[in-house]
Amino acid sequence: MNLLRRTASLAALLATFLPLTVTAPAHAADASACRTTPSAPLDTEQARLADARTTALVERAGFGDFVRRFPAALCSVRTPAEAGPLLDSWGEALWQSAVRRAQGQRPGGDLPAGDDRPLYWTRLAMTTALARWEPGFPVDRPALRARFEDASRGLADNAFQTPGVRRVFISGFDPFGLDAELRRANPSGSAALQLNGRRITLADGSRAEVRAVVLPVRYADFDAGIVERAFAPRLAGGPGAADVITTISQGYPGIFTLEAWAGRARSADPYPDNTGSLSGGTREHPVTAPGMGPGPEFIRTTLPTDAATGSVQSPYPVLLNTSVTEIPAGATGPVDREDGPTPGSRAVEGGGGGYLSNEVAYRSNRLRGELAPRLPGGHLHTPVLTGLPADPGLLTGPEFERNETAITAEVRAVLEHTAARP
């Protein structure tokens, strides 16, 4: 019990004061007795930390103390039962610090406040420390990492707090495509951080509270049910339930798209996820994801899309995308259609393709149909975030920051229209 109180106090301290003031974690003085394994195997995401620019993204956001002090916190653990609560506390502290920084409530570093990249790279550095930790007792390392990941992505702290207002639940994504450009950000993750916990005024004049999570770009996490873990508590009814859900991801250059259809299949190979893993599905041979519950081949959005496409058009146009790719009934090959699926067809791609942005829309709305079928839900694709400086050593620049600000502001504007009461 004493350790639980200490770890809770540590979480509050980290979330409130880092990097301005830091108090050593409990039992930090005993860290010399703790073993680490620098040669512990790392996954593909963690291996990218060898690039010094990832450390700069952490330090320039003021998150370096999370990375430096986390190993000592792990070394304070004396029994397997203590490990889980400690990982929860540090994950929640990181999430709250990222949210506070994105919303201008926590100073630190010279990167723009809304930058989502520091959270991503700090989390990876901390999971690397977890991989290298060698306690003197057996632990379920994958389960501990999952607890830390969930907490640091907002899954442990996404309950609505304001009674009597409209409740809007959204998800964003980590950066991806990092082998091509390590400096990439994801405006959907930035929007989630900037909006989490915010009270906004909707287009009909009513008030709303937004809660958000940021999901990984990893097939294995989707197979393990992270989407369902994130959305089920907000769809199960009661005072904590959402009134509308919207999954958000980065999509096409220069436009926002509200996706009319989400497809059941994975078909994005040879494009890998952030760990280099493939889905096993192609356009010619789509596959259904492991762990997917029963549902139709395509699910149509129930968001009031006309409210956004008719009102929000600047600085980027907002369009309704009705295209899909299907294998028609009785056929064997894929067919692209601009007007939605035909009866009896098999899904190849939804409007969001056959990758995880389509799958988060399908999984969340399949669950919505099961638990809260009257609830509006759908998917929003943001424009691709461009404007990184040509010099690969520069992590940010004026054009990049202007574009990120414009995209995230327009995400809010779209939600203000699609979340309004019908």
Secondary structure as GFF3:
##gff-version 3
##sequence-region A 1 422
A	DSSP	alpha_helix	2	17	.	.	.	ID=ss1
A	DSSP	three_ten_helix	28	33	.	.	.	ID=ss2
A	DSSP	beta_strand	35	36	.	.	.	ID=ss3
A	DSSP	alpha_helix	44	47	.	.	.	ID=ss4
A	DSSP	three_ten_helix	48	50	.	.	.	ID=ss5
A	DSSP	alpha_helix	52	59	.	.	.	ID=ss6
A	DSSP	alpha_helix	64	75	.	.	.	ID=ss7
A	DSSP	alpha_helix	80	102	.	.	.	ID=ss8
A	DSSP	alpha_helix	117	132	.	.	.	ID=ss9
A	DSSP	beta_strand	133	134	.	.	.	ID=ss10
A	DSSP	alpha_helix	141	152	.	.	.	ID=ss11
A	DSSP	beta_strand	166	173	.	.	.	ID=ss12
A	DSSP	alpha_helix	187	195	.	.	.	ID=ss13
A	DSSP	beta_strand	199	201	.	.	.	ID=ss14
A	DSSP	beta_strand	207	215	.	.	.	ID=ss15
A	DSSP	alpha_helix	219	223	.	.	.	ID=ss16
A	DSSP	alpha_helix	226	235	.	.	.	ID=ss17
A	DSSP	beta_strand	244	250	.	.	.	ID=ss18
A	DSSP	beta_strand	256	259	.	.	.	ID=ss19
A	DSSP	beta_strand	261	263	.	.	.	ID=ss20
A	DSSP	beta_strand	265	266	.	.	.	ID=ss21
A	DSSP	beta_strand	287	288	.	.	.	ID=ss22
A	DSSP	beta_strand	298	300	.	.	.	ID=ss23
A	DSSP	alpha_helix	305	309	.	.	.	ID=ss24
A	DSSP	beta_strand	318	321	.	.	.	ID=ss25
A	DSSP	beta_strand	324	327	.	.	.	ID=ss26
A	DSSP	beta_strand	335	337	.	.	.	ID=ss27
A	DSSP	beta_strand	346	349	.	.	.	ID=ss28
A	DSSP	alpha_helix	356	371	.	.	.	ID=ss29
A	DSSP	beta_strand	377	382	.	.	.	ID=ss30
A	DSSP	alpha_helix	398	418	.	.	.	ID=ss31
###
